[in-house]
Amino acid sequence: MLDYTIFGESHGPAVGVLVTGAAPGLPVDREIIRRELERRAPGGPLATARHEPDRLHILSGVYQGLTTGDPICLVLENRDARSGDYEALRNKPRPGHADYAAWVRSGGHNDPRGGGPYSGRLTAPLVAAGAMVKAWLKEQDIQLTARVVDEPALRQQAAEAKADGDSVGGEIACTVTGLPAGLGGPGWREAVESELARHLFAIPAVKALGFGDGAALAHMRGSRANDPLRTDGTRVRTVTNHNGGINGGVTNGMPLTFTVTFKPTPSIALPQDTVDLSRMENCTVAVTGRHDPCIALRAAPIVEAAAALALWR
């Protein structure tokens, strides 16, 4: 069974991922991984000014372009970190970020630079691993396609928020085609929704997940929410897909659809209430440095990557 561990810190020497359980003989195309990392990379006025080259280093598990069956280690060096931007935040956790929770969890020994391992920077190795797995799924005619929901309007909102020193959240809609009916099961260890949720909620800033019509199903009658079944004499399909291609934790052969909600970027320039942990006194903090006013605008390849890793067996 495929498993993976992401490692590194935002301002450490590198970030990476260790993938285990991949069968030998699977193709690993550096160009495919490079293209996916470019999709995630910042660009334009609505993205962080931090620009990492993200040159891929494959340390193990791949020989002559094919997996060996041993652990695959992918590494991306950090070349454009500016740790000085976080010196003033060392003892002042950013509201909405993991700073305080990480401080408690580590007994005060967490790496506060750029959020350490809780940073969105750690989505780069996730995308690298996911790109590799997406290529394997494509060979089985399974494809993942994610998009920003209402991107033009979200870009406008992000530009206005940035001008105010603020940020906005957003949504990513993803569709998976080519999955056969019958995958998954009713238990929490095997339900398709459960497995996807486990991977998707590990993406920094993800706060909600809905399959099919998601939360809108709460406002429907069963006569509308139910997906009628029809057959052409050979295969069974549903007329609609309000349930997102899953019933009872099992795929039904229709496209698997889900929407992921990202919260606004916690690091904003506006003054916010926090606590000086070195003095245990109330204070305020305004975050400087380089940050996206809207994380969701760069999140489509990240969602695809996490979903691919969840679906590969």
C-alpha positions as CSV (number, residue, x, y, z in Angstrom):
1,M,0.0,0.0,0.0
2,L,1.3,3.4,-0.9
3,D,2.3,5.7,1.9
4,Y,4.2,9.0,2.1
5,T,5.9,11.3,4.7
6,I,6.5,14.9,4.0
7,F,9.5,16.5,5.8
8,G,11.4,19.7,6.1
9,E,10.6,23.3,7.2
10,S,9.7,26.4,5.3
11,H,13.0,28.1,6.0
12,G,15.1,25.0,6.5
13,P,17.6,23.8,3.9
14,A,15.1,21.7,2.0
15,V,11.6,20.2,1.9
16,G,10.9,16.7,0.6
17,V,8.7,13.6,0.6
18,L,9.5,9.9,1.2
19,V,7.1,7.6,-0.7
20,T,7.0,4.0,0.3
21,G,5.0,1.0,-1.0
22,A,5.3,1.8,-4.7
23,A,5.6,-1.3,-6.9
24,P,8.8,-1.6,-9.0
25,G,8.8,-0.7,-12.7
26,L,6.5,2.4,-12.5
27,P,7.6,5.3,-14.7
28,V,8.9,8.5,-13.0
29,D,9.0,11.4,-15.5
30,R,10.9,14.4,-14.3
31,E,9.3,16.7,-16.9
32,I,5.8,15.8,-15.7
33,I,6.8,16.7,-12.1
34,R,8.4,19.9,-13.2
35,R,5.2,21.0,-15.0
36,E,3.1,20.4,-11.9
37,L,5.5,22.3,-9.7
38,E,5.3,25.2,-12.1
39,R,1.5,25.1,-11.8
40,R,1.9,25.5,-8.1
41,A,4.6,28.2,-8.2
42,P,3.7,31.8,-7.4
43,G,3.4,34.4,-10.2
44,G,1.8,37.8,-10.7
45,P,0.7,40.4,-8.2
46,L,-1.6,38.1,-6.3
47,A,1.1,35.7,-5.1
48,T,4.0,35.7,-2.7
49,A,7.2,37.3,-3.9
50,R,9.1,34.3,-2.7
51,H,10.3,32.4,-5.7
52,E,11.9,29.0,-5.2
53,P,13.4,27.3,-8.2
54,D,12.1,23.9,-7.0
55,R,14.7,21.8,-8.9
56,L,13.9,18.2,-8.2
57,H,16.4,15.9,-6.6
58,I,15.6,12.2,-6.6
59,L,17.7,10.7,-3.9
60,S,16.5,7.1,-4.0
61,G,13.9,4.6,-5.3
62,V,14.2,5.5,-9.0
63,Y,16.7,4.0,-11.5
64,Q,16.7,4.8,-15.2
65,G,13.3,6.5,-15.0
66,L,11.6,3.6,-13.2
67,T,10.7,2.8,-9.6
68,T,12.8,0.1,-8.0
69,G,10.3,-0.9,-5.3
70,D,12.3,0.8,-2.6
71,P,11.5,4.0,-0.8
72,I,11.4,7.0,-3.2
73,C,12.9,10.2,-1.7
74,L,12.2,13.5,-3.5
75,V,13.8,16.7,-2.3
76,L,13.4,20.4,-3.2
77,E,16.0,22.8,-1.8
78,N,14.9,26.1,-0.2
79,R,16.8,28.9,-2.0
80,D,14.8,32.0,-1.4
81,A,13.9,32.0,2.4
82,R,14.2,35.3,4.3
83,S,14.1,34.2,7.9
84,G,14.7,37.7,9.2
85,D,11.1,38.5,8.3
86,Y,9.9,36.3,11.2
87,E,12.3,37.5,14.0
88,A,9.7,39.9,15.4
89,L,7.1,37.0,15.4
90,R,9.3,34.6,17.4
91,N,7.2,35.0,20.6
92,K,4.1,36.5,19.0
93,P,2.0,33.8,17.3
94,R,0.0,34.9,14.3
95,P,-3.8,34.6,14.8
96,G,-5.2,31.9,12.5
97,H,-1.8,30.3,11.9
98,A,-0.4,27.1,13.7
99,D,2.2,29.2,15.6
100,Y,0.6,28.9,19.0
101,A,-0.6,25.3,18.6
102,A,2.9,24.3,17.4
103,W,4.5,26.1,20.3
104,V,2.4,24.2,22.8
105,R,2.9,20.9,21.0
106,S,6.7,21.2,20.9
107,G,7.0,22.6,24.4
108,G,8.3,25.9,23.0
109,H,10.9,24.2,20.7
110,N,9.1,24.7,17.4
111,D,10.7,26.3,14.3
112,P,8.8,29.7,14.0
113,R,10.4,30.7,10.7
114,G,7.7,30.9,8.1
115,G,5.6,28.5,10.0
116,G,8.2,25.7,10.0
117,P,6.5,22.4,8.9
118,Y,3.1,24.0,9.1
119,S,3.8,26.3,6.1
120,G,2.2,26.1,2.7
121,R,5.8,25.6,1.4
122,L,5.4,22.0,2.4
123,T,2.8,21.6,-0.4
124,A,5.7,21.6,-3.0
125,P,6.9,18.1,-2.2
126,L,3.2,17.0,-1.9
127,V,2.7,18.2,-5.5
128,A,5.9,16.4,-6.6
129,A,4.8,13.1,-5.2
130,G,1.2,13.6,-6.5
131,A,2.5,14.4,-10.0
132,M,4.3,11.1,-10.1
133,V,1.1,9.2,-8.9
134,K,-1.2,11.1,-11.2
135,A,0.9,9.8,-14.2
136,W,0.4,6.3,-12.9
137,L,-3.3,6.8,-12.6
138,K,-3.5,8.3,-16.1
139,E,-2.1,5.0,-17.4
140,Q,-5.3,3.4,-16.0
141,D,-7.4,6.1,-17.7
142,I,-8.1,7.8,-14.3
143,Q,-7.7,11.5,-14.5
144,L,-8.0,14.3,-11.9
145,T,-8.9,17.9,-12.8
146,A,-9.2,20.7,-10.3
147,R,-10.1,24.3,-10.8
148,V,-10.6,27.5,-8.8
149,V,-14.3,28.1,-8.2
150,D,-15.3,31.4,-9.9
151,E,-11.7,32.4,-10.4
152,P,-12.2,35.9,-12.0
153,A,-14.4,37.0,-9.0
154,L,-11.9,35.5,-6.5
155,R,-9.0,37.3,-8.1
156,Q,-10.9,40.6,-7.9
157,Q,-11.6,39.9,-4.2
158,A,-8.0,39.0,-3.5
159,A,-6.8,42.2,-5.2
160,E,-9.1,44.3,-3.1
161,A,-8.1,42.5,0.1
162,K,-4.4,42.9,-0.7
163,A,-4.8,46.6,-1.1
164,D,-6.3,46.7,2.4
165,G,-3.5,44.6,3.9
166,D,-6.0,41.7,4.2
167,S,-6.6,38.3,2.6
168,V,-9.5,36.1,1.4
169,G,-10.3,32.4,1.2
170,G,-11.5,30.4,-1.7
171,E,-12.7,27.0,-3.1
172,I,-11.3,24.4,-5.3
173,A,-13.6,22.0,-7.2
174,C,-12.1,18.7,-8.3
175,T,-13.4,15.9,-10.6
176,V,-12.0,12.4,-10.9
177,T,-13.0,10.4,-14.0
178,G,-12.3,6.8,-14.9
179,L,-12.8,5.3,-11.5
180,P,-14.7,2.0,-11.7
181,A,-17.8,1.3,-9.6
182,G,-17.3,-0.8,-6.5
183,L,-14.2,0.8,-4.9
184,G,-14.3,1.4,-1.2
185,G,-16.6,0.2,1.5
186,P,-18.9,1.2,4.4
187,G,-16.3,1.3,7.2
188,W,-14.3,4.4,8.1
189,R,-11.1,2.6,7.1
190,E,-12.3,1.8,3.6
191,A,-14.8,4.6,2.7
192,V,-13.6,6.6,-0.3
193,E,-14.7,9.9,1.3
194,S,-12.8,9.0,4.5
195,E,-9.6,8.3,2.6
196,L,-9.8,11.4,0.5
197,A,-10.6,13.5,3.6
198,R,-7.6,12.2,5.5
199,H,-5.3,13.4,2.7
200,L,-7.1,16.6,1.8
201,F,-7.4,17.9,5.3
202,A,-3.6,17.6,5.7
203,I,-3.2,20.4,3.2
204,P,-2.5,23.7,5.1
205,A,-5.5,26.0,5.3
206,V,-8.1,23.5,4.3
207,K,-11.2,23.9,6.5
208,A,-14.1,22.2,4.7
209,L,-14.8,19.4,2.2
210,G,-18.0,18.5,0.4
211,F,-18.7,15.6,-1.9
212,G,-21.1,16.1,-4.8
213,D,-23.4,19.0,-3.9
214,G,-21.9,19.0,-0.4
215,A,-23.6,21.3,2.1
216,A,-26.3,22.2,-0.4
217,L,-27.7,18.7,0.1
218,A,-29.0,19.8,3.5
219,H,-31.4,22.1,1.7
220,M,-32.7,19.6,-0.8
221,R,-35.6,17.2,-0.7
222,G,-34.8,13.5,-1.3
223,S,-36.7,13.6,-4.6
224,R,-34.1,16.0,-5.9
225,A,-30.9,14.9,-4.1
226,N,-31.3,11.2,-5.1
227,D,-29.6,10.3,-8.4
228,P,-32.0,8.2,-10.5
229,L,-30.5,5.0,-12.0
230,R,-30.7,4.1,-15.7
231,T,-29.2,1.5,-17.9
232,D,-28.5,1.2,-21.6
233,G,-28.6,-2.6,-21.3
234,T,-24.9,-2.9,-20.6
235,R,-24.0,-0.6,-17.8
236,V,-25.8,1.4,-15.1
237,R,-25.4,5.1,-14.8
238,T,-27.1,7.9,-12.8
239,V,-29.0,10.7,-14.5
240,T,-27.7,13.3,-12.1
241,N,-24.6,13.3,-9.8
242,H,-25.6,15.2,-6.6
243,N,-23.8,12.6,-4.5
244,G,-20.5,13.0,-6.3
245,G,-20.0,9.5,-7.6
246,I,-20.1,7.8,-4.1
247,N,-22.8,6.0,-2.2
248,G,-22.2,4.3,1.1
249,G,-18.5,5.0,0.8
250,V,-18.3,3.1,-2.5
251,T,-17.8,4.5,-6.0
252,N,-20.8,4.1,-8.3
253,G,-19.0,4.6,-11.6
254,M,-20.0,8.3,-12.1
255,P,-17.4,11.0,-11.9
256,L,-16.1,11.5,-8.3
257,T,-16.6,15.2,-7.5
258,F,-15.7,17.2,-4.4
259,T,-15.1,20.8,-3.3
260,V,-12.3,21.9,-0.9
261,T,-12.6,25.1,1.0
262,F,-9.5,27.1,1.9
263,K,-9.5,29.7,4.7
264,P,-8.0,33.2,4.2
265,T,-4.2,33.5,4.5
266,P,-3.5,34.1,8.2
267,S,-0.5,36.3,7.6
268,I,-1.9,39.8,7.0
269,A,-0.6,43.3,7.4
270,L,-3.5,44.5,9.5
271,P,-2.9,44.7,13.3
272,Q,-4.3,41.7,15.1
273,D,-4.6,40.7,18.8
274,T,-2.2,38.1,20.0
275,V,0.0,37.2,23.1
276,D,3.7,37.8,23.7
277,L,4.6,34.3,24.9
278,S,7.9,35.5,26.4
279,R,6.1,37.9,28.8
280,M,2.6,36.3,28.8
281,E,1.1,39.7,28.0
282,N,-1.6,40.7,25.5
283,C,-0.2,42.6,22.5
284,T,-0.9,43.2,18.8
285,V,1.0,41.9,15.7
286,A,1.1,43.1,12.1
287,V,2.8,40.6,9.7
288,T,5.3,41.8,7.2
289,G,7.1,39.7,4.6
290,R,5.9,37.8,1.6
291,H,2.5,36.2,1.6
292,D,-0.3,35.3,-0.8
293,P,-3.5,37.3,-0.3
294,C,-5.4,34.2,-1.4
295,I,-3.9,30.7,-1.0
296,A,-6.7,29.1,-3.1
297,L,-5.5,30.7,-6.3
298,R,-2.5,28.3,-6.4
299,A,-4.2,25.3,-4.8
300,A,-5.6,23.4,-7.8
301,P,-2.5,21.2,-8.4
302,I,-2.1,20.7,-4.6
303,V,-5.7,19.3,-4.3
304,E,-5.1,17.1,-7.4
305,A,-1.9,15.8,-5.8
306,A,-3.4,14.9,-2.5
307,A,-6.4,13.2,-4.1
308,A,-4.1,11.2,-6.4
309,L,-2.1,9.9,-3.4
310,A,-5.3,9.0,-1.7
311,L,-6.7,7.1,-4.6
312,W,-3.7,5.1,-5.7
313,R,-3.7,1.4,-4.6
